[in-house]
Amino acid sequence: MLDLEKNYHKSMRTRLFLPLVLAAAIFTAQPVLSQNTSELFRQGNAARSAGNFSASAQIFRTIISLEPNNANAYMGLGLALYRQGNLAQAITNYRTAIRLDPNNDPAYHNLGNALYDQGNLGEAITNYRAAIRLDPNYAPTYSALGNALRSQGNLGEAITNYRTAIRLDPNYAPAYSNLGDALREQGNTGEAITNLRTAIRLNPNNASSYTRLGFALIDQGNLGEAITNFRTLIRLDPNNFAAYAILGFTLSEQGNLLEAINNYRTSLRLNPNRTSGEQGLLTTTQNRLREAEQRLAEQQRRR
């Protein structure tokens, strides 16, 4: 949903490398440890970038064993744990990073992300605001703050923050997508569509933006273009059972019952584990499939 690693490598260089160089100049035994730690940071970051989060976490634990007061090592560990879905431990490590370095703005941003995912909106907002106080020019934090405010029901302030993110970084696609969705919720369909199209232009491979734009186009009554967007969504994510259900509904509204039925059936075939959230979509899709089949049968009888 968001930039999870805000200026992390830049932060590491400016806060870690200089003290290590100075220490190396003072203590003859220190250069070996410093070089090893720097290499471990490189390896930990590379493992995370490659998606090997378990290895990344282990490497950062090794750094912490060597340098237990290194704030960036705790943040690196937090990032790896976050990517593993271990929110509680990620939060613990981000908090430790902040305790060791209260001016570490990326740690506040990343802590905000984990708290948001945990559903702790109030504290997430507090940490996003702290990150902004330390670095008022980083667009993703404003967008993330907007998401938390919107989830809290504060739509107006959310929109303000999305607009600030865009002003700071006119090429930051997620802010346009989030703004478009919020404007649609506000009833401003025209401006919502404009922003969602910009998000897609900046990042044409983000499936979520096609979903959002498709719904806004339905609101506008533009079923043809909505269908085009849902088709693109399926091309990007061919196993997205919800996308087939949405496309089926839109085709049905357009009167294309046969293709709607085919998409409903594909959705039901792909719908996996029937969790509580999926069960609602499953039931809705089944009901719409029956309705479309009945309408199609009635049309055929009239011919």
C-alpha positions as CSV (number, residue, x, y, z in Angstrom):
1,M,0.0,0.0,0.0
2,L,2.8,2.4,0.8
3,D,6.7,3.2,0.8
4,L,7.7,1.0,3.7
5,E,11.4,1.9,3.8
6,K,11.5,5.6,3.9
7,N,15.0,6.9,3.0
8,Y,16.4,3.9,4.9
9,H,19.6,3.6,3.0
10,K,20.2,7.3,3.1
11,S,19.5,7.3,6.8
12,M,21.9,4.4,7.4
13,R,24.7,6.2,5.5
14,T,24.3,9.5,7.3
15,R,23.8,8.1,10.8
16,L,26.0,5.0,10.7
17,F,28.9,5.4,8.3
18,L,30.4,8.6,9.8
19,P,30.5,7.4,13.4
20,L,32.2,4.2,12.2
21,V,34.8,6.1,10.3
22,L,35.6,8.3,13.3
23,A,35.8,5.3,15.5
24,A,38.2,3.6,13.1
25,A,40.5,6.6,13.3
26,I,40.6,6.4,17.1
27,F,40.7,2.7,17.9
28,T,43.1,0.4,16.1
29,A,40.9,-2.7,16.7
30,Q,37.7,-1.1,15.5
31,P,38.1,-1.0,11.7
32,V,37.5,-4.8,11.3
33,L,34.3,-4.6,13.3
34,S,33.1,-1.5,11.4
35,Q,33.8,-3.1,8.0
36,N,32.0,-6.3,9.1
37,T,29.0,-4.4,10.3
38,S,28.8,-2.3,7.1
39,E,28.9,-5.5,5.1
40,L,26.2,-7.1,7.2
41,F,24.0,-4.1,6.6
42,R,24.5,-4.5,2.9
43,Q,23.7,-8.2,3.1
44,G,20.6,-7.6,5.3
45,N,19.2,-5.0,2.9
46,A,20.0,-7.1,-0.1
47,A,18.2,-10.1,1.4
48,R,15.1,-8.0,2.1
49,S,15.1,-6.6,-1.4
50,A,15.3,-10.2,-2.8
51,G,12.3,-11.2,-0.7
52,N,14.4,-13.4,1.7
53,F,13.0,-11.8,4.9
54,S,14.0,-14.6,7.2
55,A,17.6,-14.3,6.2
56,S,17.4,-10.5,6.4
57,A,16.0,-10.7,10.0
58,Q,18.8,-13.0,11.0
59,I,21.5,-10.7,9.6
60,F,20.1,-7.7,11.5
61,R,19.9,-9.8,14.7
62,T,23.6,-10.4,14.2
63,I,24.3,-6.7,13.8
64,I,22.3,-6.0,17.0
65,S,24.4,-8.6,18.9
66,L,27.5,-6.7,17.8
67,E,26.1,-3.2,18.3
68,P,23.1,-3.3,20.7
69,N,22.6,0.4,20.5
70,N,22.5,0.7,16.7
71,A,19.0,2.2,15.9
72,N,19.2,1.4,12.2
73,A,19.8,-2.3,12.9
74,Y,16.6,-2.5,14.9
75,M,14.8,-0.7,12.1
76,G,16.2,-3.1,9.6
77,L,15.0,-6.0,11.7
78,G,11.6,-4.4,12.0
79,L,11.3,-4.1,8.3
80,A,12.2,-7.7,7.8
81,L,9.7,-8.8,10.4
82,Y,7.0,-6.5,8.9
83,R,7.5,-8.2,5.5
84,Q,7.1,-11.5,7.2
85,G,3.7,-10.3,8.6
86,N,5.0,-10.3,12.2
87,L,3.5,-6.9,13.2
88,A,3.9,-7.2,16.9
89,Q,7.7,-7.8,16.8
90,A,8.2,-5.3,14.0
91,I,6.5,-2.7,16.2
92,T,8.7,-3.6,19.1
93,N,11.8,-3.1,17.0
94,Y,10.7,0.2,15.5
95,R,10.0,1.5,19.1
96,T,13.5,0.4,20.1
97,A,15.0,2.3,17.1
98,I,13.1,5.4,18.1
99,R,14.2,5.1,21.8
100,L,17.8,4.9,20.6
101,D,17.4,7.7,18.0
102,P,14.4,9.9,18.7
103,N,15.1,11.9,15.5
104,N,15.0,8.8,13.2
105,D,12.1,9.9,11.0
106,P,12.0,6.7,8.9
107,A,11.4,4.7,12.1
108,Y,8.3,6.8,12.9
109,H,7.0,6.3,9.4
110,N,7.6,2.6,9.5
111,L,6.1,2.3,12.9
112,G,3.0,4.2,11.7
113,N,2.7,1.6,8.8
114,A,2.8,-1.3,11.2
115,L,0.3,0.3,13.7
116,Y,-2.0,1.1,10.8
117,D,-2.0,-2.5,9.6
118,Q,-2.6,-3.6,13.2
119,G,-5.7,-1.4,13.3
120,N,-4.3,1.1,15.8
121,L,-5.2,4.2,13.9
122,G,-4.8,6.8,16.6
123,E,-1.2,5.8,17.4
124,A,-0.4,5.3,13.7
125,I,-1.5,8.9,13.1
126,T,0.6,10.1,16.0
127,N,3.7,8.5,14.5
128,Y,3.1,9.7,11.0
129,R,2.8,13.3,12.4
130,A,6.1,12.8,14.2
131,A,7.7,11.7,11.0
132,I,6.4,14.7,9.2
133,R,7.7,17.1,12.0
134,L,11.1,15.6,11.5
135,D,10.9,15.6,7.6
136,P,8.1,17.8,6.3
137,N,9.0,17.2,2.7
138,Y,8.5,13.4,2.3
139,A,5.3,12.8,0.3
140,P,4.7,9.1,1.2
141,T,4.2,10.0,4.8
142,Y,1.4,12.5,4.0
143,S,-0.3,9.8,1.8
144,A,0.0,7.2,4.6
145,L,-1.3,9.8,7.1
146,G,-4.2,10.4,4.7
147,N,-5.0,6.7,4.7
148,A,-5.1,6.5,8.5
149,L,-7.3,9.7,8.8
150,R,-9.7,8.4,6.1
151,S,-9.9,5.0,8.0
152,Q,-10.7,7.0,11.1
153,G,-13.5,8.8,9.2
154,N,-11.7,12.1,8.8
155,L,-12.2,12.4,5.0
156,G,-11.5,16.1,4.7
157,E,-8.2,16.1,6.4
158,A,-7.3,12.9,4.5
159,I,-7.8,14.7,1.2
160,T,-5.7,17.6,2.4
161,N,-2.8,15.3,3.1
162,Y,-3.1,13.5,-0.2
163,R,-3.0,16.9,-1.9
164,T,0.1,17.8,0.1
165,A,1.8,14.6,-1.0
166,I,1.1,15.4,-4.6
167,R,2.4,18.9,-4.2
168,L,5.6,17.6,-2.8
169,D,6.0,14.8,-5.3
170,P,3.9,15.2,-8.5
171,N,5.0,11.8,-9.7
172,Y,3.9,9.9,-6.5
173,A,1.2,7.6,-8.0
174,P,-0.2,6.2,-4.7
175,A,-1.3,9.7,-3.6
176,Y,-3.3,10.2,-6.8
177,S,-4.9,6.8,-6.4
178,N,-5.8,7.5,-2.7
179,L,-7.0,11.0,-3.5
180,G,-9.2,9.7,-6.3
181,D,-10.8,7.1,-4.0
182,A,-11.4,9.7,-1.3
183,L,-12.9,12.1,-3.7
184,R,-15.2,9.4,-5.0
185,E,-16.3,8.7,-1.4
186,Q,-16.9,12.4,-1.1
187,G,-19.1,12.4,-4.2
188,N,-16.7,14.3,-6.4
189,T,-16.7,11.7,-9.2
190,G,-15.2,13.9,-11.9
191,E,-12.1,14.9,-10.0
192,A,-11.8,11.4,-8.6
193,I,-11.6,10.0,-12.2
194,T,-9.0,12.6,-13.2
195,N,-6.8,11.6,-10.3
196,L,-7.2,7.9,-10.8
197,R,-6.3,8.3,-14.5
198,T,-3.2,10.2,-13.4
199,A,-2.3,7.4,-11.0
200,I,-2.5,4.8,-13.8
201,R,-0.5,7.0,-16.2
202,L,2.3,7.2,-13.6
203,N,2.1,3.5,-12.6
204,P,0.2,1.5,-15.3
205,N,0.9,-1.8,-13.5
206,N,-0.9,-1.1,-10.2
207,A,-4.1,-3.2,-10.3
208,S,-5.7,-1.4,-7.4
209,S,-6.0,1.9,-9.4
210,Y,-7.9,0.1,-12.2
211,T,-10.4,-1.2,-9.6
212,R,-10.9,2.2,-8.1
213,L,-11.2,3.9,-11.5
214,G,-13.7,1.2,-12.7
215,F,-16.0,1.9,-9.7
216,A,-15.8,5.7,-10.3
217,L,-16.7,5.2,-13.9
218,I,-19.7,3.1,-12.9
219,D,-20.8,5.9,-10.6
220,Q,-20.5,8.2,-13.7
221,G,-22.5,5.8,-15.8
222,N,-19.6,5.0,-18.1
223,L,-20.0,1.2,-18.1
224,G,-17.9,0.7,-21.3
225,E,-14.8,2.3,-19.9
226,A,-15.4,0.7,-16.5
227,I,-15.4,-2.7,-18.2
228,T,-12.1,-1.8,-20.0
229,N,-10.5,-1.1,-16.7
230,F,-11.8,-4.3,-15.1
231,R,-10.4,-6.3,-18.0
232,T,-7.0,-4.6,-17.5
233,L,-7.2,-5.5,-13.8
234,I,-7.7,-9.1,-14.8
235,R,-4.9,-9.1,-17.2
236,L,-2.6,-7.8,-14.4
237,D,-4.0,-10.2,-11.9
238,P,-5.6,-13.2,-13.7
239,N,-6.3,-15.1,-10.4
240,N,-8.2,-12.2,-8.8
241,F,-11.6,-13.8,-8.3
242,A,-13.1,-10.5,-7.1
243,A,-12.2,-8.9,-10.3
244,Y,-14.1,-11.4,-12.4
245,A,-17.2,-10.9,-10.1
246,I,-17.0,-7.1,-10.5
247,L,-16.6,-7.5,-14.3
248,G,-19.5,-9.8,-14.4
249,F,-21.7,-7.3,-12.5
250,T,-20.7,-4.5,-14.9
251,L,-21.3,-6.6,-18.0
252,S,-24.7,-7.6,-16.6
253,E,-25.6,-4.0,-16.1
254,Q,-24.6,-3.3,-19.7
255,G,-26.9,-6.2,-20.8
256,N,-24.1,-8.6,-21.8
257,L,-25.5,-11.5,-19.8
258,L,-23.6,-14.3,-21.5
259,E,-20.2,-12.9,-20.8
260,A,-21.4,-11.8,-17.4
261,I,-22.3,-15.4,-16.6
262,N,-18.9,-16.6,-17.8
263,N,-17.1,-14.1,-15.5
264,Y,-19.3,-15.0,-12.5
265,R,-18.4,-18.7,-13.1
266,T,-14.7,-17.9,-13.3
267,S,-14.9,-16.0,-10.1
268,L,-16.6,-18.9,-8.3
269,R,-14.0,-21.3,-9.7
270,L,-11.2,-19.2,-8.4
271,N,-12.7,-18.2,-5.1
272,P,-10.3,-20.1,-2.7
273,N,-10.7,-20.7,1.0
274,R,-14.1,-19.3,1.7
275,T,-13.0,-17.1,4.6
276,S,-15.6,-14.9,6.2
277,G,-14.7,-12.0,4.0
278,E,-14.7,-14.1,0.9
279,Q,-18.0,-15.8,1.9
280,G,-19.9,-12.6,1.4
281,L,-18.5,-12.1,-2.1
282,L,-19.1,-15.8,-2.8
283,T,-22.8,-15.5,-1.9
284,T,-23.3,-12.3,-3.8
285,T,-21.6,-13.8,-6.9
286,Q,-23.8,-16.9,-6.7
287,N,-26.9,-14.8,-6.4
288,R,-25.9,-12.6,-9.3
289,L,-25.1,-15.7,-11.4
290,R,-28.5,-17.1,-10.9
291,E,-30.2,-13.8,-11.7
292,A,-28.1,-13.5,-14.9
293,E,-28.9,-17.0,-15.9
294,Q,-32.6,-16.4,-15.3
295,R,-32.6,-13.2,-17.3
296,L,-30.7,-14.8,-20.2
297,A,-33.2,-17.8,-20.2
298,E,-36.1,-15.4,-20.2
299,Q,-34.6,-13.5,-23.1
300,Q,-34.1,-16.7,-25.1
301,R,-37.7,-17.8,-24.5
302,R,-39.0,-14.5,-25.9
303,R,-37.1,-14.9,-29.1
